[in-house]
Amino acid sequence: MIPQLLKELPQAKFKLIGSGYLEKVLKADAVKIRLEDKVSFIGQIDHRQVLSEIKKSAIVTVPSVWQEPLPRSAIEAILSGTPVVATEVGGLKEVVKDQVYGILCKPNENSIKDAIVSCFIHKDEFKKNILSDLSKLRKHFTNDVAASYLKIYQKAIKL
């Protein structure tokens, strides 16, 4: 998909964070098709470093194919002020406000590619929307959720 994205976004650079089997396969593929100057593999890094990379990014892509109940990576990207492209599965639909904080798409290659291009084009608008809602988002994804869990646990203790 990256070669096709580069046809539409020739200035784009891609950072892949994480480690494991997919990292090795993708690295080998990037070398094979000579994309080393456009794709960097960050590997496993400290959480603070991940947040730093998110803040420096134009957009973040969360291409989940399974029903993620609590998509922490999408939440952290939005709370960092970075627009998100995410597949419309699981909790991602609840986190990424489509066409406001980023773009939701089908979990297939063409849909993800088109969403990345569109999100990149509209990134400034999405970033502006996120920043204007940031205090509400922080409250919802941190304080409100923590308070809800606290109430549940307090009730459980009293029983």
Residue, then its C-alpha position, 0 to 999 in steps of 0.5 A: m500500500i505504501p508505494q500506492l500512497l507515495k504516488e498520491l503523497p510523494q512527500a510522505k514518510f512513514k514510521l512504524i512503531g512496534s516489534g514482532y513478526l510483522e516488523k521483520v516481514l515489513k522491513a524485508d519488504a521495504v528493503k526489497i522494493r527500496l523504500e528505506d528512505k520513506v519508511s522507518f521502523i522504530g521498533q519497540i520503544d518506551h510509551r513516552q517516546v511513542l507519545s512523542e512520535i504521535k505528536k510529531s506525526a501529521i496523522v496516525t493510522v490504526p488499521s485494526v481488523w479485530q473488534e478492539p474494545l478500547p482502542r488506546s492508540a487512537i485515544e492517545a493520538i487524538l489526545s495528542g492533537t493528531p488526526v486518526v485514520a481508523t477502521e470502523v471496527g470495535g471501539l474505534k467507531e466510538v473514539v474517532k468522530d468520522q470527518v471531525y477528528g479523522i476518518l473511519c474506513k472499511p478494514n480493507e487496503n483500498s479503503i484504508k489507502d483512500a482514507i489516509v490520502s483524504c486525512f492527510i489532505h484535511k489534517d489541518e481541519f481535523k487537528k483544529n477540531i481536535l484542539s477545539d474539543l481537547s478539554k472535553l475529550r480529555k475529560h471524557f477519556t480520562n476523568d469521566v472514565a476513571a470516575s465511572y470505574l471508581k463508582i463501580y468499584q466502590k459499589a462492589i466493595k459496599l456489597 
